[in-house]
């Protein structure tokens, strides 16, 4: 029997709100207030999201972000800094440990959930593969990066699907990438580039719905945030906007 999961679609949100949503959904699932959940969103204005353990000054061009209205947010998960805008579809999965394929084994859990991205890309016509620990590749280049946080027996895994990308803006904002002399076009790719055609956000969402349903054995129903989650998001937005959180050492 397929497990029923809630599907949330926030569509376009700013950086602090996206981070607050992910955290609130994780907390709600950990408190058993909501079912396992798949969440979609995109960021507008663009944002640089840094990993929990990173230092902003080391990895982000802060002045460029300020001059161009780019949000800087700190995730509750680990990993490296990424630049995202409305051309990048982002997802979050909040699921209890013990669900099939979801365990205390971080690597195996990454593999289970990332399989949903592989299936989604294949549905679109893109040949893709999972690369441990947390990447999905197409044509040997990264098309999705993913990260995890865990609380009270619940996994939050969130990540990106590069439907399209502004590599110039990405290069300009990611100070560590620029200083390392990395050529992003050689390491990253997009759905648009792989298919050589425009791909709508709705098409990408449909692909992810299919992919995650296949990977996780889920039946999705369209849901909405609970009153508890909405109130918690309002509280957490202040945290994710604060200098103390974003620039913490």
C-alpha positions in Angstrom: 0.0 0.0 0.0 1.3 3.5 -0.9 2.0 5.8 2.0 0.1 9.1 1.8 2.4 12.2 2.0 1.5 15.9 2.1 2.7 18.0 -0.8 3.3 21.7 -0.2 4.2 24.2 -2.9 5.3 27.6 -1.7 6.5 28.6 -5.2 8.4 31.9 -5.0 9.7 32.9 -1.5 12.6 35.0 -0.2 15.6 33.4 1.3 14.8 33.8 5.0 11.2 32.5 4.4 12.4 29.5 2.6 14.8 28.6 5.4 12.1 29.2 8.0 9.6 27.0 6.1 12.1 24.1 6.0 12.8 24.3 9.7 9.2 24.7 10.7 8.1 21.7 8.6 10.9 19.6 10.2 9.9 20.7 13.7 6.2 19.9 13.0 7.1 16.5 11.6 9.4 15.8 14.6 6.5 16.7 17.0 4.2 14.3 15.0 1.9 17.2 14.1 2.0 16.6 10.4 2.6 13.6 8.1 5.7 13.0 6.0 6.0 16.0 3.6 7.4 16.9 0.3 7.8 20.7 -0.2 8.6 22.7 -3.3 9.8 26.3 -3.5 11.9 28.7 -5.5 13.8 31.8 -4.3 13.0 35.3 -5.3 15.0 37.5 -4.9 18.1 35.3 -5.6 19.9 33.9 -2.5 23.1 32.5 -1.4 22.5 29.7 1.0 25.5 28.7 3.1 26.0 25.5 5.1 25.5 25.5 8.9 29.2 25.3 9.6 30.5 27.8 7.1 31.7 31.4 7.7 30.0 33.9 5.4 33.1 36.1 5.0 35.1 33.1 3.7 32.7 31.9 1.0 30.4 34.8 0.0 31.0 38.1 -1.7 29.0 40.1 0.7 29.3 43.4 -1.0 28.2 42.0 -4.4 25.1 40.5 -2.7 24.2 43.8 -1.0 24.6 45.7 -4.2 22.4 43.3 -6.2 19.7 42.6 -3.7 20.8 38.9 -3.1 19.7 37.3 0.1 22.3 35.5 2.3 20.9 32.7 4.4 22.4 30.1 6.6 20.9 26.6 6.4 20.3 24.3 9.4 22.0 21.6 7.3 25.6 21.2 6.4 27.3 21.4 3.0 28.7 24.2 0.9 27.5 27.5 -0.3 25.1 27.6 -3.3 23.5 30.4 -5.4 19.9 29.9 -6.3 17.2 32.0 -8.1 13.8 31.4 -9.6 15.3 29.2 -12.3 16.3 26.6 -9.7 13.6 24.4 -8.3 14.2 23.4 -4.7 12.6 20.6 -2.7 12.6 19.5 0.9 11.6 16.1 2.3 10.7 15.7 5.9 10.3 12.0 6.8 10.7 9.8 9.9 13.6 7.5 10.4 12.2 4.0 10.0 10.3 4.8 6.8 11.5 2.4 4.1 15.0 3.4 3.0 15.3 6.1 5.7 17.6 5.2 8.6 20.3 6.5 10.9 22.7 5.6 8.0 23.2 9.1 6.4 24.7 7.7 3.2 21.9 5.2 2.6 19.3 7.8 3.3 20.9 10.2 0.8 20.9 7.5 -1.7 17.2 6.7 -1.2 16.0 10.2 -1.5 18.4 11.2 -4.3 17.0 8.3 -6.3 13.8 10.4 -6.6 15.8 13.1 -8.4 17.3 10.5 -10.7 13.9 9.1 -11.6 12.6 12.7 -12.1 15.4 13.5 -14.5 14.9 10.2 -16.4 11.2 11.0 -16.7 12.3 14.3 -18.3 14.6 12.5 -20.7 17.9 13.3 -18.9 20.2 10.4 -18.1 21.3 10.9 -14.5 23.1 9.1 -11.7 23.6 9.4 -8.0 27.1 10.3 -6.8 27.8 9.7 -3.1 27.6 11.5 -0.8 24.9 13.9 -1.9 25.0 14.8 -5.6 23.1 13.9 -8.7 25.0 14.1 -12.0 24.0 14.4 -15.6 26.6 14.0 -18.3 29.2 13.8 -15.6 28.3 17.2 -14.2 26.4 18.1 -11.1 22.7 19.0 -11.7 21.5 18.6 -8.1 23.2 19.2 -4.7 21.6 18.0 -1.4 22.0 18.3 2.3 20.5 16.9 5.5 19.5 17.9 9.0 18.0 15.6 11.7 15.9 16.2 14.7 14.2 13.8 17.1 14.0 10.9 14.7 13.1 12.9 11.6 15.2 13.6 8.5 15.0 16.9 6.6 16.7 16.5 3.2 16.6 19.5 0.9 18.3 20.2 -2.3 18.2 21.8 -5.8 17.3 20.9 -9.3 19.0 23.2 -11.7 16.3 23.7 -14.3 18.3 26.6 -15.7 21.1 28.7 -14.1 22.8 32.1 -14.2 26.4 31.0 -14.0 27.8 34.5 -14.1 25.8 35.5 -11.0 26.7 32.3 -9.3 30.4 32.9 -10.0 30.1 36.5 -8.8 28.5 35.7 -5.5 30.5 32.6 -4.5 33.8 34.1 -3.3 35.4 30.8 -2.5 34.6 29.4 -6.0 36.0 32.6 -7.7 39.2 32.5 -5.6 39.7 28.8 -6.5 39.4 29.6 -10.2 36.7 27.1 -10.7 34.9 27.1 -14.1 31.3 26.4 -13.1 30.2 25.4 -16.6 32.7 22.6 -16.5 31.3 21.2 -13.2 27.6 22.1 -13.3 24.8 21.5 -15.8 21.1 22.2 -16.1 18.0 20.4 -17.3 17.7 23.0 -20.1 21.3 22.4 -21.2 20.9 18.6 -21.2 17.6 18.7 -23.1 18.6 21.6 -25.3 15.2 23.2 -24.8 13.3 25.3 -22.4 11.8 23.4 -19.5 8.9 25.0 -17.5 8.9 25.0 -13.7 5.6 23.1 -13.8 7.1 20.4 -15.9 10.0 20.1 -13.5 7.6 19.9 -10.6 5.6 17.2 -12.3 8.9 15.3 -12.8 9.8 15.6 -9.1 6.4 14.4 -8.0 6.8 11.4 -10.2 10.4 10.7 -9.1 9.9 11.0 -5.4 6.6 9.0 -5.5 8.5 6.2 -7.2 11.6 6.4 -5.0 9.7 6.6 -1.7 6.5 4.7 -2.4 4.3 7.7 -1.7 0.9 8.9 -2.8 0.9 12.7 -2.7 -2.1 14.8 -1.8 -2.0 18.6 -2.0 -1.9 20.1 1.5 -1.2 23.3 3.2 0.7 24.6 6.2 -1.0 24.0 9.6 -1.7 27.0 11.8 1.1 25.8 14.1 3.6 25.8 11.2 2.5 29.3 10.0 3.0 30.7 13.4 6.4 29.0 13.7 7.5 30.3 10.3 6.7 33.8 11.4 9.0 33.3 14.4 11.8 31.6 12.5 11.9 34.2 9.7 13.2 36.7 12.3 16.0 34.2 13.2 16.9 33.6 9.6 17.1 37.4 8.9 19.2 38.1 11.9 22.9 39.0 11.7 23.5 36.8 14.8 22.4 33.7 12.9 23.6 34.5 9.4 27.1 35.8 10.4 27.6 33.6 13.5 31.0 32.2 14.2 
